[in-house]
């Protein structure tokens, strides 16, 4: 996990673990679930909106400037990379199309 960062925001300390420039996990914010930095907007809601067919432009407008196009793209990249990294290695396949155990 990334190193805990502390910044002063509005005169109050804001502690978070960064996943990127825009996505963080902040202790005490939304149960520690990933949010957009400096907000209580969880990334899961954004992904659900994308899956439901909303465009990034519509989502940005819906968040009234609190979340940028770049932030949403970062979420998509982070989730896609994590998903792809969970794929197991595939072994060789024999002439019958069955996986061989070496």
N, C-alpha and C positions, 0 to 999 in steps of 0.2 A: 504494500500500500504506500501511497505517496506520503510525504512528510506533512505534518499538520502546520498550516499557515495561520498566522494571526494578523489581521489588519484592523485598523480603527475605522469604523463606518458610523457616521452620525454621532461621534463621540463615544461609541460603544465598541468593545472588542468583538470581532467577527472571526471565529475559528472555522477552518474548513480544510478538507483534503481535496486537492485538485485532481480531476481526471483529465483536464485540458484547460484551455483558456476560459471556457464558459460554463463547464459542468463541474459541480463540486458535491461533496458529501459534507454537511455541516452538522456537528453534534448538536442535538437539541432542535434541529430544524427538520420538520416533516419526518420525524422518527429516524433520521440519518439516511433516508432514501435520497438518491441523486436528484439534485435540483439545478436550475440555472443559477449561476453565481449572483448573489445579492437579492435573490427572490425566494419565495416559497412555492415556486412553480416546479412541480415534479416533472422529470423528463418522461415518465411513463404516460402521462396525459398527452404530451406532445406526440409521442409515438402512436398512441391510440387514435389521435386525430388524423395523423398521416395515413394510418391503416384504413381509416374510415373514408378516405378519399379527399380530405381537405388539402388544399395546396399550401405550400410553405408561405406564400404571400398572405393567404387567408388567416393562417395561424399567427403570423407576425402582427397583422392588423388586429386580431382578436386579443392579443396580449398587450395592445396599445403601447408598443415601443419598449416594453420591458424585456423582450426577448428578440434578438436579431435573427436575420436569415442565417448569418454565419454561425450563430449559436445552435440553431436547429441542424444545420449541416454537420456540426461537430458531433451532436448526439447520434445522428445517423452513422457517421464514420466510426464512432466509438462502439456502438452496438454491433455494427456489421463486423468489425475487426474481432471483437470478443466472441461473437458467434462463430466465425470462421476458425478462430483459434481453439475452439472446443471440439472440432472434428477429430476423430481418431485417425491414426495412421492406417492406411490401407496396405495390406500385404500383397504379394504377388498372386496372380490368378492362373490356375492351370488351364489346360486346353478345353476342359469342360465348363469353364466359367466359374469354377469354385475357388475360393480362397485357399491357398496352400499354407500349411503350417510348417515352417522350416525348423 
